[in-house]
Amino acid sequence: MCGRYTARFTETTRLPENLAWLIPRFAPCYNIAPQQKAPVIRLSEGKPVCEEIMWGFRPSWMKDRNKVQINARAETLFEKPMFRDSALHRRCLVLANGWYEWQKQPDGKQPYRFHLQSDELFTFAGIWTRWHTQGEEQQDSDSYAIVTTEADVLSAPIHNRMPAVLSEHACETWMDVDHSEPVKLGALLRPYSGSDLRAYRVNTAVNSTRNDSEDCIRPMAH
């Protein structure tokens, strides 16, 4: 799974040029947690926009507003009723430059941060939905989930799942409304195949959602 991640907006990104220009200079986020708002790129009236919506997928039919899904498994994305419609029609790019996983150890859980060697911005595959508030104060609330895959060789010893990291070419296909074939879209959702993925131990500051500073990404002293 992916339960926390980072987004630091640098001059260089792993996004296609036709999408990279959309990204405003958000303040760096070192510990993005579920039910917080974070920037995604999605289509609005047929055009890509970058805006902040809530992390925690909450479909319109769900009555409990506190019950959300932060991840969606790539293997069943186009089969599960909760995710299927969004996977076909409401896809998004989740902006990130790293994510955290916790490895079980005899004395507790050790957090690790994964990132590209360049530490530049890239994207996770995401899907979004709209939840309609009932009652007198009716309003719409948009939210997203991060698509996850099986872990790659680097990630597997730490956790058996990882976010679906998209290449520049895959970003364009994922955002293309003319692509709605589950087989072709599913082919984009694979464990990361690049050789530039890195992982290192970080201190436990990241364990608390109240912490959002560079302390969260600082390497743990040996």
Protein Blocks (a to p, Z undefined) as FASTA:
>chain_A
ZZbdcddddfbdcbdfklmmmpccddddfbdcehiacdddddeehiacdddddehiddfk
lmblmbccfbdcfklmmmmmklmmmmmmmccddddfbdcdddddfkbccddddddfklpa
cdddddddddddehjkgcdddddddddddddfklmmmoccdcddddfklmmmmmmmkbcc
fklmmmmmccdfbfkbccddddfklmpmkbccfklmpccdZZ
